[in-house]
């Protein structure tokens, strides 16, 4: 086999793994209680616990699935960065691109800057983050996005912030599903493209969830985590490491960024979250309206 693929006989080979699972040690997490969010076009929520619990609406739980000795859990949101891209491309007003170009920034940067100037609740908007259906905890791909509270005075940066807040509320729903089932979520760790680019999003997630939000030190956590697994397969005798925790400590790091929740903003978001849950359950638990609209669209 070694000759067939051109490798040295006896070379250690690591089994393949899932990219999101590799991101967990790649983000510096090898223990229970820290939820890793891979923030990109969608979001994967990865967390480990000493025990297997039944959690409503998650993607999977596997013993030893991420790190040996711990149960690995995965949940997710089917659309996050894709929602923001949709809005910038198809929903923002025409003047956004013009003002961004004249300021020498992207439309995303302009909207982020203007949205950051708003306080929680100031937009008067509330949204459901289901532009690509709901992966967790409703697991219903037929659901679609909702925005309530729009008026003739609503502006693009207000809608943009409401969409970011919607994805944060969606993450909080997932966190509460884990915690109500016995899985402790102590802190959040961000990695992926949005973690590199959208600082407002990270602060809003901290404020909405009431948890510290750390940032992984690598922009390529999946690749780094895969390399860590390879180093463990090699073992110390082969120039690697004996276990994934040692590999993560030696090869990984956190960025010098921690987003702490602001108590005043968190209090406002607690009230908004109650309304989000009302919308979530009204449109999601009895989704006749959203399904009917989709049926008309595809008739």
N, C-alpha and C positions, 0 to 999 in steps of 0.2 A: 504494500500500500504506500509506503514511504517513497519508493522509487516511482510509482505511478503518478504521484502528485509532485515529485521533485523535492521532497523534504528529507532532512537527515533522519535516518532510522532512530527510533527512540525519542524523538522530539515530543514534548508534552503538548497535548491538544485540549483546549477547553471546549466543552459542549456549547452549542448555540444557546442564546438566551433572548428574551424579549427586550426591545429597546427601552421601554418605560421601566422595566425591572432593573436593567443595568444602570439607569439614571439614578437610582436610589443610592448605592454606594458611590457612584460618580459625583453625587451632590454632597458626599461626606456623611451620609446617614447609614448607620449599621445597627441601630438599636430601636427599641420600641418607643412610640409616643411622638415622633416627629413625622408629620405628613409632608411628603415631597409632592409639589405641584409642578408638573411639566407643562409650562404655559406656552402654547403655540396657537396654531389654527383651531385646535381643540385643547382640552386640558385633561391630563391623567392625574388622578389623586392616588398616591401610593403611600401605604402606611403598614407598619408591622406591630404585632402584639404577641405576647407570650402564649396566648390561647386562641383557639378557633371559636369565633362567635358567629351567629347567624345575623347578618346585617341586611336589612331590606334594600333591594334595588341596586346592589353593587354589582360590578362585573364579575368578580371572582374572589375566592380566598383559597390559598394553597399552603399547606404546611411546608416549610423550608423553601418556599417559592421565590424568595428574594435573598434572604440570608439564612444559613442553616441554624436551626433551633428556634426560629420564629415563624409565626404564621404571616404570610404576605397577603395584603388586601389591595384590591384595585377598584376604583370607581372613576367616574369621568363626566365631563360635559362635552357634548357633541359639537358645540360651536362656541368659540371664544374670540380668538383673533380673526376668524372668518367673519364674525358679526361686525367687528370694527371695520374690516376691509369693505364689507358690503356697504356699510353706512358711508364711509368716506367716498367710495366710488359711485354710489347710487342714491344716497339719502341726504348728504350735506348740501347746503346751498351753494350756488355757483360762485359766490364771492369768497368762499373759503379758500379755494385754490388760488384765486387772484391775490388775496391778501397774504397767503403763504408765500407765493412766488415773490411778491414785492418785499417780503421780510427775509427772504433767503432761507426759508425753512420748508419742511414738508407739510402737507395738510394735516398729517397726524400730529406733528409737533405743535402746530398752531392750535389745533383743537385741544390737545392735552394742556397747553399753557392756559388757554381761556377757561377750560373746564376746571382746572386747579384753583381758579379764583372763586369758584362757587363754594358755598358751604353746603353740607348735607341737607337735602330737602329743598334747597333754593330753586332747583329747576322746576319743582312742582310735578315731576314725572316719576313714574314707576314702570318698570319693564319686566317681562319674563324672557329669559335668555334661551329661547327655544327655536331660533332661526333654522337650526338643523336637527330639530327634534330634541327629545330629552333622553340622555343615556342613564343618568342616575339622579334621582332614585325612582323615577316613574317608568323608565325603560320603555318609552313610547316614541318611535320615530315619526309618528303621524302628527305630533304636536308641532305648533308653529309659534313664532314670536308675537308678543303683545306689548304695546306701549299705551299707557293710560295717562291722562292729565294734560294732553297737548292742547294748546290754544293758538290763536293767531299771533300771539307774542312769543311763542316758543322759538328758540334759536338753535343753530346746529350744535354749538358747544354744550348746550343744556341736554340735548338728546344724547350726545356722545358720552357725557358723564353718566346719564341714566343707564346707558347700555353697559358701561363698566361696572356700575353698581349692581346691575342685574346679574352679571356673571359672578360678582362677589357674593350676592345673596344665594345664588345657586350653589356656590361652594359651601356656604354656611349650612344650607339644607343638608348637604352631604356630610359635613362634619357632625351635625347633630344626629344624623342617622347612625353614624359610627358610635358616638358617645352614648346614645340611648340603648345601644346593643352591647355596651361594655368595653368598647375600644377607646382608650384614652387618646385624645389629640392634644398634646402639650404645646407644640409650636408648629409653624409652617416654614417650609424651605422651598424657595422658588428657583427654578431653572428653566431653560428654554428661551426662545426668541423674545417673548414679551418681557421676561425678567431682565433682559439686557436693554430693552428699549423704552419701557413704559413705567416710569417711576410713580406716576399718579396712580396707576392700577395697583401697585404694590402697597402704597399707603392706604388706599381705599379698602383693600382686602384686610389689612391689619385692623383698620377702624371698624369694619363690618363684623369681623370674626372675634375681635377683642383679644387677638393673639399676636405675639411677636412674629415677624415675617423676615426670615434670613434669606440671603441670596447665595447661591452656590458660586464657588470661585472659578468654575470653568464654564465656558459657553457651549462646550461639547460634552455634556455629562454622560450621554449614552455611550459615546466612543470611549470616554475615560473609564466608565464602569466596566465596559467590555474588556478593556486593557487590564483592569484590576482582576477580573475573573481569570484572564489569561495568566497573570502573574501568580495567582494562587494555584492554578493548574501546574505551573512550572515548579512551584515549591521553592523553599529557600535554597535547596541544593542546586536548583536550576537558575538561580539568580532572582527568584521571585519571593513570595511570602507564603506563610503557612496557613493563613486564614484571611478572610475578606476584611475583617476589622483592621488588621495590621496593614493590609494593602491600602485601605481607604485613608488611614492615618498618614501613611507615608506618601501616597500619590495624590491625595485630594486636599482641598482646602475650602474654607468659606471666604467669600468676599468680605471686605470690611464694611458691610452694609447690613443694618438691622432696622427694620421699620417697626416702630413701637405704636400700639394703638393709642389714640388720643381719647381721654375719658369723655370729654364733652361731645366729640363727634360720634363716639361709640354709643352714647346715650340716645342721640338722635337716630342713629341707624337701628338701634333696637326697636324704636317705634316704627320706622319704615319697614323693618323686617316683618313685623306683625302683619302689615298690609300686604307685603310680598307673599307671605304664607297664605293669606286669604285668596289672593289671585292664583297662586300656585295650585291650591286645592280646588278652587272653582273651575279653572280651565283645564286642570290636569287630572283630577280624580274623576270628574264626570265630563270627559272631553268631547261631548257631542257637538258643540258649536265648532270647535277647531277642525274636527273630522269632517263635519258637513261642508265647511268652507273648502277644505282640500278636495272633497269629492266633487264639488261644483267646478273647481278649477280643472280637474282631470276628466270630467265627464265628456 
